[in-house]
Amino acid sequence: MTFREFLGVLGARWRIIAVSLLAVVAAAAVQTMLTPAVYASSSKIYLRATTPASATTNNQVVTYAVQASDLATYLDVLTSPSVMEPLRARLGLAPGTPINVSGEVSPTSPMMTITATGGDPVLLARIASEAGPVLADVATKKFSPLLAANGQSVEATTITPADVPGEPTSPNAKRNLMLGALLGLALGIGLALLRHTLDTKVRTEDDIKALSNRPILGDIPMVKSVKNGLLSLESDPHGRHAESIRRLRTNILFVDVTTAGHSFVVTSSVPGEGKTTTTVNLAIAMADAGSKVLLIDGDLRNPSVASTMGLDGSFGLTTLLLGQADTEDVIQRWRESTLHVLPAGPVPPNPSELLGSEPMEVLFGKLSHDYDFILVDSPPVVPVIDAVLINKLTHGLIMVVGAERTKKRDLASAVQSLETVDAPVAGFALNMVSSGSSTAHRYGYYGYNRDADVKLSRREQRARAKHQA
């Protein structure tokens, strides 16, 4: 995965990242608020051994530095009941009241730092201040027998007095929130990458490009409700869906320049991707541009063009292939436009054989001379082979892909099947694109303005002039 693809995944899955980030930060904030505040107060003392003047020959006080071994002993007994009980008595606390103190001795001098921790800042400052003198008194009486035998005592001189703490040492709100943000961001990115890896559906153009190098001819937005049916070119000609169909029409014309066949089969990998609706609207758009267009329902298994357009589907393509009617009697004109429709007709028991038959080839050759454009709606590629048979008659295959509906494996299977029989896809149309997706915004799906519609190609203009003549 390239860095650009990585950024694309993050952009597509930003909601997962945002939710993970907010959830972890919220959890860190709640945990911080529920955690009791802990304060700390410290004092530094200097320990020394003194001999009173009465015990010396010259009546002078003699001071000695406490040895390192004695300091280690004092540090060990600091938290013992021998020190804690006198400390509680001096502070006026009830026996057994919890006191949390710790000590640290200097490696180079007889100094000790005493730290008291707890939830009462004022009491902690008193504990840190009184612990040194109490320790010195207890050390003289119980833990320094040689000093006591010589009439000496241990004294504690305060070097740094204990202050009442103003800020708790824990919880650290800023640190917790920052760690929560980093953890949430990492979790969100991980979930986004995992979702991308496990995602089996086609959602964006990049998913199609990963399976085929053929061009994306258009992105058609999802329209949850279309007034008066599925024909947006008729019911909502200024809407986003109609504009996208016109865009697709123009891009197909560029493909038509390379094929010079003026006929396309429109299919999909599996059912339910909106190929028939796309084909019908595309045919109407081509007719609006002035071309004489023929729309053929080549789905002889599940025909739906006639019902979509409100036409009689009791006769059609199969009727012509059986020689029971002429083209003039079967092909129906769509209202007052230049669009003509050839329904599928009665459903046959052998659709593949009919589509691949010689009468079908002869009929299609005749129709190709009578119309500027021919669009054929065919069954999906994965279940049946009908689209491949029709593609042999046309000069290009358009694959409709349903965004967030088509599975990657189905699209890959369809593309591979077409390439195996040397019937490559001419281009893709990504259908049912969410209006809030990056693809929709890139194409600028706003209200359609006919004055801003794509200009007709030269061949379209010639076709319109020919029809008017």
N, C-alpha and C positions, 0 to 999 in steps of 0.2 A: 504494500500500500504506500503510495507516494504521500508527501506532506499535503499536497493539494487535495487528494482523496480523503486524507484524514480530516482536514478542515471541512470538507463536504459532509462527511459523516457527522461531525459535531454540529454543523449547521442544521442538518436534517433531523437530528435527535436532540435538539437543544432543550426541548421540554423535559426530557429525562434528566439531563444534567441540571436544569434549574430546580426540578422537584427534589432531586437528591441533595443538592446544595442547601436548599431551604430546610429540608427535613433534618439533615445532620446539624446545621447551625441552630435550628430550633431545639433539637434534643440537647445540644451543648449548653444552650442558654437556660433551659429548664433545669438541667443537672447542676449548673452553676448556682441558680437561685435556690435550689433545694439543699445544697451543701452548706452546712453551718460554717460561719466565718471563723477562721483560726488566726490569732494574732501571735506575735513573738516579741519579747523584750529581752535585751541582753545587757549584762554588765561585765566589766573586766576588773579583776582584782589582782593584787600583788601579795603573795604569801611569803611570810618571813617568820623566823624563830627568834625570840627575844629572851634575854636573861635579865630579870629585874635588878635594880641597883643594890637591893639588900642582899642579893646572893653573890655579889662580886666584892673583891678586896678593895677596889678603889671607889666603891659606891657609884658606879656608872652603869647605865643600861647598855648591854651588849646585844647587837643584832647579828643574826646569822641567816644566810640564804637557805631556803628549804631545798633539800636534795631531790634529785629527779625521782628516786625510788619512792620518797614520801609523797611527791606530787601525784605519782601514779596511784598510790594508795588512796589519797584523798579523792581522786577522780572516781575510783571504783565505789567508794562509800557514799558519794554525793547523793545518790538516789535510794540509799538504804533507809530503813525505818529509823536507824540511829540518828540520821540527819533530818528526815522528813517530819518526825513527830515533834522535835523541838522547834522546827520551822513553823509547823502549824500552830503551835502554842504561841510563838512570838507574833504571828499574824492574826491570832484570834480566830482561827478556823477550827471547826469541829474535828475531832479525831477521825481519821479515815478519809478526810476530804481529798479527792484526787489532786495531785500536783504533778505537773509534767515539767521536769527540768532536765537539762543535759549540760555537760561540761566539756571543755576542750583546753588542753594545756599547751603552752608555748614550748617548742622544742629547744629554744635558746635561753629562756629566762623563766624564773618561778612565777609565771603569770597564768591565770586561768580565766577563761571566758565562760560565764554561766548564762544559759538561755532558758527562759521559761516560755511555754506555749500554752494557749488556751483561748477561751472565748471572752474573757473579761480583761480588757486592756489595762485598767487601773490596777487590778489585783496582780497581773503579770509583772508590772513594773515593781511592785512591792516585793514579790517573790524573788525576782532577779536581784534586787538590792539587798535583801536580808539573807539570802542563801549563803553568801560568802562569809559573813561574820559567824553565822550558825555553824558552818562547816569548820571554820577555824577553831571555834570553841569545842566542838565535839572531837576534832582531831587531837587537840591537846589532851583531853581527858581519856580518850579510848584508843587512839590509833598511833600515838607517838610516845611509847613508854620511856624511851631514853631521854626525850626532852622533859617529860614529866619528872623523871628521877633527878635530873639536874636542876629542877626548879624553873625550867624554861617553858614557854608557851608559844602557840602559833597565833599570829595576828594576820588579819586580812585588811589590806588597804585598798580602797576603791580607786581605780585609775580612770575608768569610764563609767559614770553612773547610768543606771537604767532609765529609759524614757518611756512615757506612755505611748504605745504605738498608735498611729492614726489610720494606717491602711492594713488590712489583713494580708497575711502571707499566702493564704489560700482560702477560697478558690481565687485564682487569677482570671478575672473575667475576660480581659483582653486576650490573654494567651489561649484560654479555652475556646473563645469564639474564632480566633485565627486558626487554631488547630482543627476546629470543626469545619471551617470553610475549606481548608486544604483537604481534609478527609472527604467532605461532601463532594468537592470538585473531582477528586480522584475516583470516588465511587461512581459519580455520574458519568465520567468519561469511560470508565470500565464497563458500566451497564450499557452505554451507548454503543461501544464497540462490540459487546456481546450480542446486543440486539441486532446490530448490523450483520454480524456473522451468522446468526441464527435466523435472520429474516429470509423467508422463502418467497416473498411476493415482489413483483416489479412495482416500484413506487416512483422512480424518477427516470429521466433520460439516461443517466449514468448506468442504471441497471440494464437498459437495453444495449447501450454501447459496449458493455462488458461482454455481451453475447454475440454481437454482430457489428460489423463496420459499416453497415448500410445507413443512409442518412435518416434523421428524424424529420419527417415532413410537416409535422404539426402537433400541437398540444391542444386537446379539446377539453374544456372545463366541464366539471360535473354540474349538471343542472338538476336540482332536486324536483322542481316543478316547472313544467313547460305549459304555458297556456294553450288550451285547445289541442293537446296531443304532443307527439314527439317531433313534429316537423318545425324546428325552430326557424327555418328560413321563411316559413309562412306565418307562424303564430307570433314570433318575436324577432322580426328581421333586424332590429337594432340592438339585440342582446349580445352577450359575450359568446354564447354558443354559436350564434350565426356568424359572428366575426371570425371565430376560430375556423369554422368550416370554409369561409372564403379564403382564409390564409392557407389552409390545406389545399384548396383548389389551385391557388396560384403556384404553390410549391410543386404540385403534381404536374403542372404545365412545364416546369423546368425539367422534370424527369421525362416528360413526353418528348421533349426536344431530343433527348439522347436515344429514345427508343423509336421514335417516328412511327408509332403504331396506332396511337390515338385510342387505345383500348386497355383497360385495366381490370383485373380481378381483385376484389376486396374480400379479405378473409381474416381469420383470427386463429389463435392456437387452440382455444377451447371455447365452448359456448359461454354466453353471458358477458361478453366484452363490449357489446354495443356496436358490432360491425354493421348490422342491417340499418340501424338508425343513422349511423355515420354515412353509409353508402347512399341512402335515400336523400339525406340533406346535401351531400356532395353533388349528387346528380342535379338537384334543384339549383344549386349554386352555379354549376357549369351552364345550365340552361339560361340562368339569369344573365350570364355573360354574353349570350347571343349564339352559343353553339347549339347545333341540333344534336341532342343527346338521347341515347337509348339506354335505359336501365333494365337489365335482365336479372330476373330472380333465378340464379343457378343453384339455389339450395333446394334440390328436389326431394330432400328428406324431411325438412321442416321449413317449408316456404312461409315467409312472413312479409314480403314486400307489399303484396296486394292489400293485406289487412292493415299494414302501417299507413298506406296511402289512401285507404278507403276505396279500393277498386275491386272489381269482380275478378276473383282468382280461380274460377271454375274452369277456365281454359287458358292456355298459354304455351310455354315452351314445349312441354310434352305433347300437346296437341299438334304443334307444327312438326315435331320429330316423327309422329305417327302418320303424317300426311293427311290429317283430317281437316285442315284449314289452311288458308293462305295467311301470309304475314299481315296483310292489310286488315284481315278480319280479327286478328288476335291482339296485335299491338295496340295499346290504348294511349291516347294523348292525355297528358296531365294538364287539365284545365285549359287555359289559353296560352300556355307556354310552349317552348320548343322542346320540352321534355316528353319523351315517349317511354312507355313502360311495357315490358313483356313479362307478365307473371309466370310463375312456374307451371301452373296448370295442375291437373290431377297428379297425385303422388304415385310414381311408378314403383314396381317391385325391384327394378334393377337400375337405380339412378346412375351408378358408376359406368355401366355399360352404355347407357344412353349418352352421357356426357362425352365419352370417348369414342363414340361411333362416327362413321363417315357422314351420315346425314347431319350430325351436329357440326362437323367441320365445314360442310358445304353451306349450311344455313348461316354460320357465323361469317364466312367469307362474303356472302351476299349482303348481310347486314352491315359489314364494315364499309362497304361502298356507299351505303345509303345514309350513314350518320357520321357526324364529325367526331363524336366521342361515344364510346360504349363502356359502361360500367357493369360489372357482373358481381352480384352478391353470391358468395359461395359458402359451403359448409366449413367448419373449422378444420384445420390441418391435422391435428393430432388424432381425432377419432377416425376420420375417413380420408380417402385419397382424392376426392372430387376436385379440390382446389388445384391440385397438380394437373389434372386432366384439362381443366378450364384454362389454366395458365399456358398450356401449349397453344391455345388459340389466340390468346391475348398477347400483349407486348409488355406486360409489367404486372407485378403482384404487390398490392399494398396490404401490409399486416397491421390490423388494429389491435392495440394492446390496452387492456383495462388496467389503469393505475390502481394499485392496492387490491386488485382482484386476480390478475394473472400471476400464476406461480412461475418462478424462474425456470424450474425444470421443464414445465410445459412449453414455455417460449423457446428454451434451448432445444427441446425435442422437435418443435415445429421448424425452427431455422435449420437444424441439421437434416431433417427429412427433405426439405426443399433443396438444400445444397447437394444432397446425395443424388437427386434426380436432375441436377443441373437446372434448377428453377429458383435462382436466388431471389430474395426479397428486393424489390425496387426501393422501398422505403417504409418507414413505420409511422403510425399515427398513435400517439399516446392519448388514450381516451379517459374520461372520467377524472380528470386532474382536479384536485381540490383547489378552490379559489384562493385559499390562503397559502398555497405552496410557493416555493421560490420560483418554480417554473412558470406558474401563472403570472406572478409579478414581472418576470422577465419579459413576458410577451405583452404586458400592459393590458390586461383584460378590463377595460373600462367600457362605458356605454359606446355602442357602435355608431359611427357617423358615416353616412353614405358618401359624403363629400371626401372623407378620408380613406375610402376603400382603395384596395390595391388596384392600380391601373391595369387595364387589359393588355395582354400580350398582343403582339402583331398578328399572330395566328388567330386569336380570339376575335380581333377586329375584322379580319378577313372573313371569318365564319359568320359574324353578325351581318356583314354587308351581303354575303351570299344568301343568307336567309331572308333578309329584307327584300332582296331583288326577286 
